[in-house]
Structures are given as C-alpha cells and as structure tokens.
C-alpha cells in the first residue's frame, strides 16, 4: 500500500510540473502580443514593416484564425502555441482593437511602396484620409533625370495607388511640388523655386459617395505688371474670386486692392483627371478679371480669340458641369465630340467665321410620326465679331413618314449663345430654339 502511494505521489508531481511548464511557456513567450497591454507608437519605433504586420496578425492567430496569405500562414504554423481552427469565432476586445489600429498606422508609415521605375522618393505624408480607420499615404516622387514629378496616392480603400502628374517637362518651369496633410485635406502646391511661394495649390478631400478623393479648391498666385493677382476657386460651391493688388505706371508707389467674384460649375474632379489640360482649364476660370491682354477694339485680337475660345470650349465640355444645357444634355456626347475636334485652321480661314460638322443625333422625338431619326444633323460654331459673341448651333432634323413614305423633313435649330469677354474668356448667355 505504501509503495502504491509513493508511485502515485511521484506521478502527480510529474504531471503538475509538466502543466506548470506549459503554462509558463505561454505566459513568458515575449513573441506573443498581450491582450492586456495597450501599445503606443513610441514602443513600435524601430520595428520593420514585416515585424509590425506579424504582430498585428498575431492577435488573430491567438484566436485560431486560419490565414489565406501564405507568408502569414507559414510564419504562424511554426509557432507551438498556434492552433488553427477554421470554425473559430474571432471576437476582439477593446484593447485588441486599439492595438490593431496602432499597428496599422505604424505599418502605413513603413509601407513598401511601388515607386515607378526611374523615379525616386521626395517626401511622404500619412493620415486616415478615407476615414476607414486605416492610415493612407501620399508619396511625392521625381524622375531621376528631373523631367517630371508625381504624386502617388495610396488609399487603403483602393487596391492600387493613384497617380497625379504635377510637373512634366516645361509644364511648371522653375517650380517644384510640396504636399501637406491638414486633417482630412490633402494640399498639393507648386512652389516657385528658391522663393518658397506657391504658384498653384490644389486641395483634395475624400468623398464617401464616390469612394475617392475630390478636388475641392484651386488657388493660384501670379505676378502681373505693377503688381500681383491671386485667385481662389471653390469647386464645391461653384464660386471664385480674383484679388488684384497693383499700382499704375503713373503712380507706381500707390497700390490698390480689388476683389471681383464670379460663378462657375465644374464636374467632380478625381485624381485620374489631373493633367495639363485640367490645369489650363482651371487657370482660365476668372481670367476675365485679370490683366487685359486682348483689347476688345482690335479686330485682329478677336481672330486670335477664335482659336483660344475653341480650345476653352473644348475644355468646358471635358470638365465643366454644363448645367445650362438642361433638357438638351441629350446632345452632350455629340457636342463634346464636336468642340473637341474643331479644325482650328479651317475655322480661322473661314470667310463667315464658322465651322461645321455633320452628325446623326438620335434624339427621341415625342411625336410618333417623326420618331425615326434617319436625317443628317449638323453642328456649327459661329463667331460674330461685330457683337463680340459666338454660338454653337444644332440643326436637328427628322424625316416625317406617312404610310411608310417620307413626306418631308421636320427641322429644329437649337442655339447656345455666348458673350465674349476680356482675355478671350466667355460667358454662357442663353438658349434659343427655332422650328
């Protein structure tokens, strides 16, 4: 009996020591993230991107999460404490959620970005722009030969980065970009080299409706004869103001400040729409309030304006909201194609200051007897030098049938009228309909 008790005592002691060893191996394993500890950014400094990624996913691994990612799966399979369970219900406590967020922010700061070949990094800013709880990163890079500089936007809600070409060749000669994150506003500035003063500035904000960044404000600052002009365009409100601080040739010491305001509506501008044409479009807004470079009383200047306006109206149909079209937005596709492909040389040589092109507009007519649209339509761009106006005229027709036979053509003219203003700018005036 005594021998049996001794054997039982020894067996119990061995079991107790083994259990104690197992518990200690987990408690004292410094490789395991404690759910009772809240980590701070300072504690994570010095860790690599890979180390932070493993630490964050370790929280899920402890709960038996099965990883689809082969790198994570192979890493945790080597851990004695990892017990994968595909049926495990992953429930995170408040401390774990806080730690995961801290790890993600630290990871974003070290994320290995896919910088395009031939480019090198300039600057980087991080922040939760898209408000999904995960840090996003904006990286500025430049071509190694110095010919172009880009902004790369990495949003956690998108699978790949978006690219904005800020400088390309002579686009902004003698300038360089600067990026800054102020709360949820990403500001991109083109700075004058050596002075630190911006020439152009773009503010972008995340729009949850389109799940992308949207241009909200455009600002420019330029020197003029005897002074300076600043322009601010609020794309959300559709309003702009131009402030001029200048003297005169007769009184160079006396500077006067004037502010003029206007209204212009632009469609939603996302990073993929940024290019040299967009910069030109934005720069033209408010041009009527700037220094007059095209005196109205010179006929020859208006010949030059025909080319300038043809370019500007094409940009208007590319980026403008075109709310004034109203019901005639049904022709927007053909109108955009027409103004985009105006033959400038043919227009300038025209004796009647006009250019035209034939289309089939496929309008849905209300009346059954002219519902078929087999008739050729024609679009015109017409300038009137005497009244300082121009118009886009749509000659829209449809064949009228009776008993399957064409008896005549029904025609309608829709005229979009514009006034020509200072510096070859223009303003929409009205729509006239005849026929």
Secondary structure, DSSP 8 states (H G I E B T S, - for coil): -HHHHHHHHHHHHHHHHHHHHHHHHHHT-TTS--TT----HHHHTT--HHHHHHHHHHHHHTTT----SHHHHHHHHT-TT----TT------HHHHHHHHHHHHHHHHH------TTEEEEEEEEE-TTSSSS-EEEEEEEETTSSEEEEEEE-TTSSS-EEEEEEETTTTTTEEEEEEEETTEEEEEEEETTT--EEEEEEEEEETTTTEEEEEEEEEEEEETTEEEEEEEETTTTEEEEEEEE--SS-TT--EEEEEEEE--B----GGG-SHHHHHHHHHTTGGGS---S-TT-HHHHHHHHHHHHHHHHHHHHHB--GGGGGGGGGHHHHHHHHHT--HHHHHH-TTSEEEEEE------SSGGG----S-EEEEEEEETTTTEEEEEEEEEEEEEETTEEEEEEEEEEEEEEEEEGGGEEEEEEEEEE-
